[in-house]
C-alpha cells in the first residue's frame, strides 16, 4: 500500500518498575535521515534502534525521542566489607612498625579506603532493558506505519482524482485538434478569396499550406504519450511501497508533454486546457513529494 512520508507513532511500556516511552515523527526527505534523542545510558542500543526503524521506513526525516525511568533506582544499601577493612588495618600497622610511624588510623580514614564501604545499588540489567526497549521501538514503529498508510491512502485518492481530471483535458485536446485544421482552412480560403476574388485557386498550394500547418499544430503524439503516462502513474499508485521516486519521474514526463502541447497549440481553447494540465501536474508533483 501507498505510504506517506509524514507520520507519528508512540509506544509506552512499563515492566518491573522500568518505564520506556518511544515517540517518533517524520516529514518529507529525499533519503532516510534518523535523529535520535535518548538518555546516555541507552546509547549502547543506538545501532539496533536505527536497524529496526529502517525496516519500517526507507525515506523521510525521522525524529525519535526516547525516555527512560527506573523506579527501582536508589533502593540499594551501603555494604561494609569487613575482610577488606581488616586487610587495610593489618598493612597499615605493618607500615607503621617498619617505618616508625604513629598508628593514626581513624574510622573516617578507613571508610574512605577503596571497597571498604560500597553502594549495593542495583545495576542496570542490560539484557532486560534491551528487550524492553526493542519492544517499545517496534510498537512505536507499527503505529508510525499505520499513520503513514492512512495518509498515503488519502494522497492516492487525491492524486487519482487529479489524474482523472487530466484525462478529461486530454480528451478535449484530442477532440478539438481536428477542428483547428478545419477552422484554419476556412479562414485561409476566405483570405484567398478576399485577395484573388473569383480568380482560379491553386488547390495544390492550398493543400501544401494545410499540410504544413497540420504538421506544426499536431499534438497527437503528445496526447497519446500523456495518456500513457497518466495510466502508468495510476498503475504505480497501486503497486508496492517505495514508489515516490518513480512517480516523480513519471510526473516530469507528463509535464514535458503538456509543455509541448502548449507550445504547439495555435488555439486559445487548447492553450487554456494545456495550462490547466500543467497546473494539475504541478499539484500532483507536490503531492508526490510526500510519498515514500
Secondary structure, DSSP 8 states (H G I E B T S, - for coil): ---BS-EEEEEEEEETTEEEEEEEEEE--SSEEEEEE--GGGGGGHHHHHHHHHHH-SSEEEEEEEEEEETTTT---EEE-HHHHHHHHHHHHHHHHHTT------HHHHHTSTTTEEE------HHHHHHHHHHHHHHHHHHHHHHHHHHHHHHHHHHHHHHHHHHHHHHHHHHHHHHHHHHHHHHHHHHHHHHHTTS---HHHHHHHHHHHHHHH--HHHHHHHHHHHHHHHHHHTS-S--HHHHHHHHHHHHHHHHHHHHH--SHHHHHHHHHHHHHHHHHHHHHTTB-
